[in-house]
């Protein structure tokens, strides 16, 4: 499988030296996720939304719904890390969630609206934190123990990663 198609912006590489200015810059990118997602999908018809972005991958619709599910989970993980000592971040079977009927039968606009509201609430939380709070940690199955600074970077990378997958599909299909 071509890793450039699967990971069009590359694998997640956190910055371990993360300044408050870097953090503000990353936080400032969160509102653009849903804005861009809506812009790149609004002209797509149902057949196009049901197109796999790559062989063996998800449809555009599944990607959008996955983003909403992921962002809800990330928000909860973040709040747990702020209120518990190094909690274990719960994982979920993304592949099985993507096969559930709500991924096929819910308009993507519902997930984009959900993300807009969630991101607004997440921004309120993030902008009210003291810089020291971003050093709090949580444990993940994939990344091990990470700080909230790294979790924040991954949150934004994840949105940009899936947006790039959708854009690459649109480009390759010449829509």
N, CA and C atoms as a LAMMPS dump frame, in Angstrom:
ITEM: TIMESTEP
0
ITEM: NUMBER OF ATOMS
525
ITEM: BOX BOUNDS ff ff ff
-5.0000000000000000e+02 5.0000000000000000e+02
-5.0000000000000000e+02 5.0000000000000000e+02
-5.0000000000000000e+02 5.0000000000000000e+02
ITEM: ATOMS id mol type element x y z
1 1 1 N 0.84 -1.172 0
2 1 2 C 0 0 0
3 1 3 C 0.888 1.24 0
4 2 1 N 0.492 2.218 -0.783
5 2 2 C 1.255 3.464 -0.863
6 2 3 C 1.015 4.289 0.402
7 3 1 N 2.044 4.438 1.206
8 3 2 C 1.921 5.178 2.465
9 3 3 C 1.607 6.653 2.222
10 4 1 N 1.961 7.188 1.056
11 4 2 C 1.641 8.59 0.753
12 4 3 C 0.143 8.785 0.576
13 5 1 N -0.563 7.741 0.151
14 5 2 C -2.023 7.824 0.026
15 5 3 C -2.656 7.639 1.402
16 6 1 N -2.145 6.694 2.157
17 6 2 C -2.692 6.435 3.489
18 6 3 C -2.387 7.578 4.457
19 7 1 N -1.176 8.121 4.37
20 7 2 C -0.747 9.22 5.249
21 7 3 C -0.247 10.388 4.394
22 8 1 N -1.177 11.097 3.751
23 8 2 C -0.752 12.151 2.807
24 8 3 C 0.024 13.306 3.439
25 9 1 N -0.113 13.515 4.746
26 9 2 C 0.686 14.564 5.402
27 9 3 C 1.798 13.957 6.243
28 10 1 N 2.005 12.657 6.085
29 10 2 C 3.036 11.962 6.846
30 10 3 C 2.499 11.447 8.17
31 11 1 N 3.312 10.628 8.819
32 11 2 C 2.952 10.094 10.13
33 11 3 C 3.026 11.202 11.176
34 12 1 N 2.309 11 12.26
35 12 2 C 2.323 11.969 13.345
36 12 3 C 3.705 12.018 13.977
37 13 1 N 4.274 13.211 14.036
38 13 2 C 5.575 13.447 14.66
39 13 3 C 5.42 14.624 15.624
40 14 1 N 5.28 14.345 16.914
41 14 2 C 5.069 15.449 17.856
42 14 3 C 6.322 16.283 18.056
43 15 1 N 6.091 17.54 18.326
44 15 2 C 7.184 18.424 18.731
45 15 3 C 7.326 18.289 20.239
46 16 1 N 8.5 17.874 20.684
47 16 2 C 8.723 17.691 22.113
48 16 3 C 9.113 18.991 22.796
49 17 1 N 9.602 19.946 22.017
50 17 2 C 9.905 21.283 22.537
51 17 3 C 8.78 22.19 22.06
52 18 1 N 7.791 22.357 22.895
53 18 2 C 6.552 23.013 22.513
54 18 3 C 6.374 24.256 23.375
55 19 1 N 6.473 25.421 22.758
56 19 2 C 6.349 26.682 23.5
57 19 3 C 4.885 27.096 23.616
58 20 1 N 4.627 28.085 24.436
59 20 2 C 3.271 28.606 24.563
60 20 3 C 2.8 29.198 23.227
61 21 1 N 3.712 29.814 22.48
62 21 2 C 3.361 30.345 21.15
63 21 3 C 2.99 29.211 20.199
64 22 1 N 3.742 28.097 20.262
65 22 2 C 3.407 26.922 19.444
66 22 3 C 2.012 26.415 19.798
67 23 1 N 1.738 26.355 21.084
68 23 2 C 0.446 25.872 21.567
69 23 3 C -0.682 26.768 21.06
70 24 1 N -0.514 28.062 21.176
71 24 2 C -1.537 29.004 20.701
72 24 3 C -1.764 28.839 19.2
73 25 1 N -0.671 28.638 18.472
74 25 2 C -0.778 28.417 17.019
75 25 3 C -1.584 27.149 16.716
76 26 1 N -1.29 26.059 17.413
77 26 2 C -2.003 24.796 17.193
78 26 3 C -3.481 24.942 17.574
79 27 1 N -3.751 25.53 18.712
80 27 2 C -5.137 25.734 19.139
81 27 3 C -5.89 26.566 18.095
82 28 1 N -5.218 27.547 17.527
83 28 2 C -5.838 28.395 16.51
84 28 3 C -6.215 27.656 15.235
85 29 1 N -5.668 26.472 15.037
86 29 2 C -5.994 25.685 13.839
87 29 3 C -7.266 24.856 14.002
88 30 1 N -7.734 24.688 15.212
89 30 2 C -8.896 23.822 15.452
90 30 3 C -10.144 24.295 14.696
91 31 1 N -10.521 25.583 14.728
92 31 2 C -11.737 25.982 13.999
93 31 3 C -11.66 25.724 12.485
94 32 1 N -10.47 25.719 11.945
95 32 2 C -10.315 25.488 10.51
96 32 3 C -10.62 24.07 10.079
97 33 1 N -10.615 23.141 11.021
98 33 2 C -10.871 21.742 10.665
99 33 3 C -12.272 21.583 10.101
100 34 1 N -13.278 22.042 10.827
101 34 2 C -14.649 21.88 10.328
102 34 3 C -14.931 22.797 9.15
103 35 1 N -14.345 23.978 9.168
104 35 2 C -14.531 24.903 8.037
105 35 3 C -14.027 24.256 6.75
106 36 1 N -12.827 23.706 6.792
107 36 2 C -12.256 23.06 5.609
108 36 3 C -13.042 21.816 5.234
109 37 1 N -13.424 21.038 6.216
110 37 2 C -14.178 19.815 5.962
111 37 3 C -15.482 20.12 5.233
112 38 1 N -16.177 21.14 5.68
113 38 2 C -17.433 21.521 5.012
114 38 3 C -17.154 22.017 3.586
115 39 1 N -16.143 22.847 3.427
116 39 2 C -15.813 23.393 2.101
117 39 3 C -15.485 22.304 1.089
118 40 1 N -14.725 21.301 1.505
119 40 2 C -14.297 20.296 0.53
120 40 3 C -15.347 19.223 0.267
121 41 1 N -16.359 19.111 1.146
122 41 2 C -17.373 18.071 0.943
123 41 3 C -18.716 18.598 0.461
124 42 1 N -18.961 19.897 0.557
125 42 2 C -20.298 20.418 0.282
126 42 3 C -20.751 20.2 -1.154
127 43 1 N -19.822 20.083 -2.095
128 43 2 C -20.21 19.91 -3.491
129 43 3 C -20.313 18.439 -3.898
130 44 1 N -20.008 17.523 -2.983
131 44 2 C -20.003 16.105 -3.325
132 44 3 C -21.405 15.516 -3.244
133 45 1 N -21.735 14.667 -4.223
134 45 2 C -23.039 14.006 -4.204
135 45 3 C -22.931 12.688 -3.416
136 46 1 N -24.064 12.004 -3.256
137 46 2 C -24.084 10.786 -2.435
138 46 3 C -23.137 9.719 -2.963
139 47 1 N -23.083 9.541 -4.279
140 47 2 C -22.167 8.541 -4.845
141 47 3 C -20.717 8.893 -4.541
142 48 1 N -20.382 10.162 -4.663
143 48 2 C -19.013 10.588 -4.383
144 48 3 C -18.686 10.403 -2.902
145 49 1 N -19.629 10.733 -2.016
146 49 2 C -19.407 10.565 -0.578
147 49 3 C -19.22 9.097 -0.199
148 50 1 N -19.745 8.196 -1.02
149 50 2 C -19.623 6.754 -0.762
150 50 3 C -18.408 6.138 -1.449
151 51 1 N -17.536 6.973 -1.984
152 51 2 C -16.325 6.505 -2.65
153 51 3 C -15.223 6.275 -1.628
154 52 1 N -14.526 5.148 -1.774
155 52 2 C -13.375 4.874 -0.92
156 52 3 C -12.263 5.845 -1.275
157 53 1 N -11.611 6.406 -0.258
158 53 2 C -10.518 7.334 -0.552
159 53 3 C -9.294 6.584 -1.071
160 54 1 N -9.204 5.285 -0.764
161 54 2 C -8.153 4.403 -1.288
162 54 3 C -8.668 2.983 -1.206
163 55 1 N -8.071 2.067 -1.964
164 55 2 C -8.439 0.66 -1.87
165 55 3 C -8.234 0.18 -0.44
166 56 1 N -9.253 -0.447 0.116
167 56 2 C -9.163 -0.949 1.476
168 56 3 C -9.377 0.105 2.542
169 57 1 N -9.638 1.337 2.139
170 57 2 C -9.851 2.425 3.09
171 57 3 C -11.325 2.673 3.324
172 58 1 N -11.598 3.795 3.933
173 58 2 C -12.963 4.191 4.228
174 58 3 C -13.513 5.088 3.133
175 59 1 N -14.842 5.202 3.12
176 59 2 C -15.487 6.17 2.239
177 59 3 C -15.311 7.561 2.85
178 60 1 N -15.577 8.562 2.046
179 60 2 C -15.512 9.934 2.551
180 60 3 C -16.509 10.111 3.7
181 61 1 N -17.69 9.552 3.556
182 61 2 C -18.684 9.627 4.621
183 61 3 C -18.164 9.006 5.905
184 62 1 N -17.559 7.835 5.812
185 62 2 C -17.014 7.179 7.004
186 62 3 C -15.925 8.019 7.65
187 63 1 N -15.098 8.657 6.836
188 63 2 C -14.032 9.507 7.386
189 63 3 C -14.636 10.654 8.193
190 64 1 N -15.652 11.304 7.643
191 64 2 C -16.261 12.448 8.334
192 64 3 C -16.873 12.005 9.663
193 65 1 N -17.619 10.904 9.642
194 65 2 C -18.221 10.422 10.894
195 65 3 C -17.144 9.966 11.885
196 66 1 N -16.09 9.37 11.387
197 66 2 C -14.972 8.965 12.249
198 66 3 C -14.346 10.186 12.92
199 67 1 N -14.186 11.267 12.19
200 67 2 C -13.625 12.476 12.778
201 67 3 C -14.465 12.951 13.965
202 68 1 N -15.779 12.925 13.806
203 68 2 C -16.648 13.346 14.914
204 68 3 C -16.492 12.403 16.106
205 69 1 N -16.489 11.095 15.85
206 69 2 C -16.319 10.131 16.939
207 69 3 C -14.967 10.299 17.617
208 70 1 N -13.923 10.459 16.832
209 70 2 C -12.583 10.624 17.386
210 70 3 C -12.504 11.887 18.243
211 71 1 N -13.061 12.978 17.741
212 71 2 C -12.956 14.242 18.453
213 71 3 C -13.73 14.21 19.769
214 72 1 N -14.872 13.51 19.79
215 72 2 C -15.59 13.355 21.055
216 72 3 C -14.735 12.579 22.053
217 73 1 N -14.135 11.504 21.593
218 73 2 C -13.271 10.709 22.467
219 73 3 C -12.073 11.519 22.939
220 74 1 N -11.476 12.287 22.044
221 74 2 C -10.301 13.088 22.409
222 74 3 C -10.655 14.13 23.463
223 75 1 N -11.787 14.746 23.311
224 75 2 C -12.235 15.754 24.289
225 75 3 C -12.382 15.127 25.679
226 76 1 N -13.014 13.973 25.737
227 76 2 C -13.196 13.283 27.019
228 76 3 C -11.842 12.865 27.596
229 77 1 N -10.949 12.348 26.757
230 77 2 C -9.613 11.966 27.241
231 77 3 C -8.889 13.175 27.831
232 78 1 N -9.016 14.298 27.152
233 78 2 C -8.361 15.521 27.601
234 78 3 C -8.89 15.927 28.974
235 79 1 N -10.208 15.919 29.132
236 79 2 C -10.8 16.304 30.417
237 79 3 C -10.411 15.324 31.512
238 80 1 N -10.341 14.047 31.185
239 80 2 C -9.917 13.066 32.189
240 80 3 C -8.479 13.337 32.615
241 81 1 N -7.614 13.668 31.66
242 81 2 C -6.216 13.943 32.004
243 81 3 C -6.09 15.188 32.875
244 82 1 N -7.025 16.103 32.75
245 82 2 C -7.009 17.307 33.581
246 82 3 C -7.532 17.054 34.997
247 83 1 N -8.287 15.974 35.17
248 83 2 C -8.942 15.749 36.456
249 83 3 C -8.539 14.446 37.14
250 84 1 N -7.739 13.62 36.472
251 84 2 C -7.297 12.345 37.028
252 84 3 C -5.783 12.252 36.862
253 85 1 N -5.158 11.402 37.645
254 85 2 C -3.72 11.194 37.526
255 85 3 C -3.432 10.147 36.455
256 86 1 N -2.852 10.616 35.365
257 86 2 C -2.446 9.787 34.229
258 86 3 C -3.453 8.676 33.898
259 87 1 N -4.656 9.073 33.506
260 87 2 C -5.668 8.06 33.171
261 87 3 C -5.289 7.291 31.904
262 88 1 N -5.793 6.08 31.825
263 88 2 C -5.643 5.295 30.609
264 88 3 C -6.719 5.764 29.642
265 89 1 N -6.292 6.241 28.49
266 89 2 C -7.243 6.706 27.477
267 89 3 C -7.951 5.498 26.885
268 90 1 N -9.247 5.514 26.925
269 90 2 C -9.983 4.387 26.363
270 90 3 C -9.803 4.369 24.854
271 91 1 N -9.738 3.175 24.319
272 91 2 C -9.657 3.038 22.874
273 91 3 C -10.976 2.46 22.388
274 92 1 N -11.142 2.429 21.104
275 92 2 C -12.355 1.852 20.531
276 92 3 C -12.011 1.268 19.175
277 93 1 N -12.829 0.375 18.711
278 93 2 C -12.599 -0.296 17.437
279 93 3 C -13.135 0.592 16.309
280 94 1 N -12.267 1.481 15.844
281 94 2 C -12.649 2.424 14.792
282 94 3 C -13.221 1.699 13.575
283 95 1 N -12.609 0.588 13.202
284 95 2 C -13.071 -0.158 12.036
285 95 3 C -14.499 -0.661 12.225
286 96 1 N -14.815 -1.13 13.427
287 96 2 C -16.171 -1.624 13.683
288 96 3 C -17.167 -0.477 13.82
289 97 1 N -16.737 0.624 14.43
290 97 2 C -17.621 1.782 14.499
291 97 3 C -17.972 2.251 13.088
292 98 1 N -16.995 2.232 12.192
293 98 2 C -17.218 2.702 10.816
294 98 3 C -18.158 1.795 10.04
295 99 1 N -18.381 0.583 10.529
296 99 2 C -19.287 -0.333 9.836
297 99 3 C -20.714 -0.275 10.381
298 100 1 N -20.934 0.498 11.45
299 100 2 C -22.276 0.604 12.018
300 100 3 C -23.187 1.426 11.102
301 101 1 N -24.477 1.178 11.217
302 101 2 C -25.433 1.8 10.296
303 101 3 C -25.499 3.325 10.402
304 102 1 N -25.144 3.892 11.563
305 102 2 C -25.21 5.356 11.652
306 102 3 C -24.192 6.009 10.716
307 103 1 N -23.104 5.319 10.42
308 103 2 C -22.118 5.874 9.481
309 103 3 C -22.697 5.926 8.066
310 104 1 N -23.595 5.033 7.743
311 104 2 C -24.201 5.009 6.407
312 104 3 C -25.449 5.883 6.319
313 105 1 N -26.155 6.028 7.446
314 105 2 C -27.482 6.646 7.396
315 105 3 C -27.584 8.029 8.01
316 106 1 N -26.472 8.595 8.435
317 106 2 C -26.475 9.939 9
318 106 3 C -25.819 10.887 8
319 107 1 N -26.466 11.997 7.689
320 107 2 C -25.822 12.968 6.79
321 107 3 C -24.509 13.468 7.406
322 108 1 N -23.511 13.68 6.571
323 108 2 C -22.22 14.136 7.097
324 108 3 C -22.338 15.503 7.742
325 109 1 N -23.301 16.298 7.315
326 109 2 C -23.478 17.62 7.928
327 109 3 C -23.764 17.493 9.423
328 110 1 N -24.44 16.427 9.832
329 110 2 C -24.693 16.222 11.264
330 110 3 C -23.38 16.079 12.029
331 111 1 N -22.443 15.32 11.474
332 111 2 C -21.149 15.145 12.142
333 111 3 C -20.315 16.418 12.096
334 112 1 N -20.433 17.175 11.014
335 112 2 C -19.691 18.442 10.934
336 112 3 C -20.242 19.43 11.963
337 113 1 N -21.563 19.498 12.093
338 113 2 C -22.169 20.372 13.117
339 113 3 C -21.767 19.929 14.522
340 114 1 N -21.77 18.625 14.756
341 114 2 C -21.348 18.099 16.05
342 114 3 C -19.916 18.512 16.35
343 115 1 N -19.051 18.407 15.369
344 115 2 C -17.654 18.796 15.551
345 115 3 C -17.524 20.302 15.788
346 116 1 N -18.297 21.106 15.082
347 116 2 C -18.229 22.56 15.299
348 116 3 C -18.553 22.917 16.741
349 117 1 N -19.632 22.348 17.251
350 117 2 C -20.033 22.637 18.629
351 117 3 C -19.003 22.085 19.609
352 118 1 N -18.547 20.865 19.366
353 118 2 C -17.541 20.258 20.233
354 118 3 C -16.245 21.062 20.217
355 119 1 N -15.807 21.488 19.038
356 119 2 C -14.575 22.269 18.939
357 119 3 C -14.715 23.611 19.66
358 120 1 N -15.89 24.21 19.574
359 120 2 C -16.129 25.468 20.287
360 120 3 C -15.97 25.257 21.793
361 121 1 N -16.546 24.18 22.278
362 121 2 C -16.435 23.866 23.705
363 121 3 C -14.994 23.51 24.074
364 122 1 N -14.319 22.753 23.221
365 122 2 C -12.938 22.37 23.459
366 122 3 C -12.048 23.612 23.493
367 123 1 N -12.292 24.553 22.588
368 123 2 C -11.515 25.799 22.579
369 123 3 C -11.693 26.567 23.892
370 124 1 N -12.919 26.613 24.4
371 124 2 C -13.163 27.282 25.676
372 124 3 C -12.32 26.633 26.772
373 125 1 N -12.299 25.313 26.783
374 125 2 C -11.491 24.595 27.767
375 125 3 C -10.006 24.903 27.581
376 126 1 N -9.517 24.756 26.372
377 126 2 C -8.089 24.924 26.094
378 126 3 C -7.6 26.329 26.409
379 127 1 N -8.381 27.323 26.018
380 127 2 C -7.945 28.71 26.196
381 127 3 C -7.983 29.143 27.66
382 128 1 N -8.668 28.38 28.496
383 128 2 C -8.725 28.698 29.919
384 128 3 C -7.677 27.978 30.756
385 129 1 N -6.864 27.151 30.123
386 129 2 C -5.868 26.386 30.869
387 129 3 C -4.595 27.19 31.103
388 130 1 N -3.966 26.914 32.213
389 130 2 C -2.638 27.466 32.498
390 130 3 C -1.625 26.623 31.707
391 131 1 N -0.576 27.227 31.175
392 131 2 C 0.405 26.449 30.399
393 131 3 C 0.918 25.197 31.115
394 132 1 N 1.051 25.237 32.43
395 132 2 C 1.513 24.06 33.168
396 132 3 C 0.558 22.869 33.032
397 133 1 N -0.712 23.153 32.829
398 133 2 C -1.683 22.064 32.734
399 133 3 C -1.479 21.214 31.481
400 134 1 N -0.834 21.762 30.474
401 134 2 C -0.579 21 29.253
402 134 3 C 0.521 19.947 29.455
403 135 1 N 1.174 19.984 30.628
404 135 2 C 2.173 18.956 30.945
405 135 3 C 1.55 17.742 31.617
406 136 1 N 0.272 17.821 31.946
407 136 2 C -0.41 16.657 32.521
408 136 3 C -0.378 15.531 31.495
409 137 1 N -0.51 14.314 31.969
410 137 2 C -0.328 13.169 31.08
411 137 3 C -1.528 12.234 31.077
412 138 1 N -1.558 11.433 30.04
413 138 2 C -2.493 10.323 29.918
414 138 3 C -1.746 9.2 29.219
415 139 1 N -2.261 8.002 29.366
416 139 2 C -1.641 6.844 28.721
417 139 3 C -2.521 6.38 27.572
418 140 1 N -1.87 6.017 26.467
419 140 2 C -2.583 5.491 25.308
420 140 3 C -1.945 4.176 24.896
421 141 1 N -2.737 3.341 24.247
422 141 2 C -2.208 2.073 23.75
423 141 3 C -1.2 2.299 22.634
424 142 1 N -1.428 3.291 21.815
425 142 2 C -0.591 3.514 20.638
426 142 3 C 0.662 4.324 20.963
427 143 1 N 0.5 5.423 21.7
428 143 2 C 1.618 6.341 21.931
429 143 3 C 2.265 6.201 23.299
430 144 1 N 1.701 5.393 24.175
431 144 2 C 2.228 5.295 25.536
432 144 3 C 1.797 6.508 26.343
433 145 1 N 2.63 6.92 27.299
434 145 2 C 2.314 8.091 28.118
435 145 3 C 2.671 9.357 27.349
436 146 1 N 1.7 10.253 27.247
437 146 2 C 1.904 11.506 26.515
438 146 3 C 1.379 12.677 27.332
439 147 1 N 1.919 13.841 27.063
440 147 2 C 1.428 15.069 27.685
441 147 3 C 0.213 15.573 26.918
442 148 1 N -0.504 16.492 27.534
443 148 2 C -1.621 17.108 26.82
444 148 3 C -1.13 17.961 25.661
445 149 1 N 0.094 18.483 25.735
446 149 2 C 0.655 19.177 24.569
447 149 3 C 0.735 18.229 23.369
448 150 1 N 1.187 17.017 23.6
449 150 2 C 1.277 16.043 22.504
450 150 3 C -0.126 15.623 22.072
451 151 1 N -1.035 15.426 23.024
452 151 2 C -2.411 15.071 22.675
453 151 3 C -3.053 16.167 21.815
454 152 1 N -2.771 17.415 22.14
455 152 2 C -3.287 18.539 21.359
456 152 3 C -2.724 18.521 19.941
457 153 1 N -1.427 18.302 19.827
458 153 2 C -0.809 18.231 18.501
459 153 3 C -1.421 17.097 17.682
460 154 1 N -1.628 15.955 18.323
461 154 2 C -2.203 14.804 17.622
462 154 3 C -3.649 15.09 17.204
463 155 1 N -4.394 15.76 18.043
464 155 2 C -5.779 16.108 17.726
465 155 3 C -5.837 16.898 16.418
466 156 1 N -5.022 17.926 16.313
467 156 2 C -5.019 18.764 15.111
468 156 3 C -4.454 17.977 13.925
469 157 1 N -3.368 17.232 14.134
470 157 2 C -2.796 16.415 13.053
471 157 3 C -3.851 15.454 12.518
472 158 1 N -4.605 14.82 13.411
473 158 2 C -5.596 13.83 13.004
474 158 3 C -6.646 14.446 12.075
475 159 1 N -7.139 15.624 12.428
476 159 2 C -8.104 16.297 11.553
477 159 3 C -7.498 16.631 10.205
478 160 1 N -6.294 17.169 10.214
479 160 2 C -5.624 17.532 8.96
480 160 3 C -5.292 16.301 8.127
481 161 1 N -4.939 15.219 8.785
482 161 2 C -4.626 13.948 8.124
483 161 3 C -5.829 13.45 7.319
484 162 1 N -7.002 13.419 7.956
485 162 2 C -8.187 12.92 7.257
486 162 3 C -8.696 13.908 6.208
487 163 1 N -8.545 15.182 6.444
488 163 2 C -8.9 16.17 5.42
489 163 3 C -8.016 15.964 4.197
490 164 1 N -6.743 15.709 4.399
491 164 2 C -5.83 15.463 3.275
492 164 3 C -6.222 14.194 2.518
493 165 1 N -6.7 13.177 3.219
494 165 2 C -7.165 11.965 2.539
495 165 3 C -8.361 12.281 1.638
496 166 1 N -9.3 13.053 2.159
497 166 2 C -10.473 13.425 1.354
498 166 3 C -10.045 14.257 0.153
499 167 1 N -9.169 15.223 0.373
500 167 2 C -8.684 16.058 -0.738
501 167 3 C -7.975 15.222 -1.789
502 168 1 N -7.193 14.236 -1.369
503 168 2 C -6.477 13.399 -2.335
504 168 3 C -7.456 12.563 -3.147
505 169 1 N -8.533 12.124 -2.508
506 169 2 C -9.573 11.382 -3.236
507 169 3 C -10.244 12.285 -4.264
508 170 1 N -10.616 13.485 -3.846
509 170 2 C -11.26 14.436 -4.754
510 170 3 C -10.349 14.73 -5.942
511 171 1 N -9.063 14.925 -5.68
512 171 2 C -8.101 15.206 -6.745
513 171 3 C -7.943 14.018 -7.672
514 172 1 N -7.771 12.819 -7.098
515 172 2 C -7.552 11.63 -7.938
516 172 3 C -8.78 11.292 -8.77
517 173 1 N -9.954 11.601 -8.258
518 173 2 C -11.205 11.342 -8.991
519 173 3 C -11.542 12.485 -9.954
520 174 1 N -10.809 13.585 -9.853
521 174 2 C -11.015 14.796 -10.68
522 174 3 C -12.425 15.368 -10.519
523 175 1 N -12.852 15.487 -9.239
524 175 2 C -14.179 16.06 -8.963
525 175 3 C -14.051 17.548 -8.777
